[in-house]
């Protein structure tokens, strides 16, 4: 539904967080720990600008892969972001630790042993949340994306950019290129100097096969089949990339908004509120 058709009301980010009870769960050998997204901001895992940017990416139905070494907060970030998936979507969840995501009635689990494309399609899934623990999970995830089911997923892999694409297409994982090109954003997590976890970098992937750019734009691109844009580096959002950001373009297309309106929406979210729909 376009943003202009929702009626005229205003909501602050604070009320959104309280209403949705945004809680991420961290499971250790000794105890279960709950952490709110506000606490992730407090410990400098993520800042308001990057959070607002990812919130818009989710609403634009882009595919997000959260990567990093073990114990760098990948699942915690995924769980927190999952509270901002629109409530009218049916979300299939799968993987170790994802039981903590059952915070809404629209979240259902893959039946044990049935994490496959056919199961997702037969359940009329609108999105998938997955802790990808093996090559077969990645193949299913990207195959579903190629059938129009977006995902937010985690992967234990300490690299992004071209290295991640090589990993996905390797003989070990063997995700076909026509499915790999469904990847939109890669979020790299790491251990922070002053925090337990740190969102380090975010990369946007644009694909020639999806007509997201043209050959004339690829003169300085080593691999003309795709283009990589780093929008977040060392935890900071690079505002110079936003005018041409894939997230902003997708958000504008989905909500029928101009580039100026999208930028205004972003700035309002960063300041702590969500734009009054129809304003």
GIFEN-V307569 format. One record per run of one state. SS is the DSSP state (H for helix, E for strand, - for the rest). FROM is the first residue (numbers start at 1). TO is the last residue. If there is no record, write none. Layout:
BEGIN
SS_FROM_TO + SS_FROM_TO
END
This chain:
BEGIN
-_1_2 + H_3_5 + -_6_10 + E_11_12 + H_13_20 + -_21_22 + E_23_27 + -_28_31 + E_32_36 + H_37_42 + -_43_47 + H_48_59 + -_60_63 + E_64_68 + -_69_73 + H_74_82 + -_83_90 + E_91_94 + -_95_97 + H_98_101 + -_102_106 + E_107_109 + -_110_116 + H_117_122 + -_123_126 + E_127_131 + -_132_134 + H_135_146 + -_147_149 + E_150_156 + -_157_161 + H_162_169 + -_170_176 + H_177_180 + -_181_184 + E_185_190 + -_191_197 + E_198_207 + H_208_210 + -_211_214 + H_215_218 + -_219_225 + E_226_233 + -_234_235 + E_236_237 + -_238_238 + H_239_244 + -_245_245 + H_246_255 + -_256_258 + H_259_271 + -_272_272 + E_273_274 + -_275_279
END
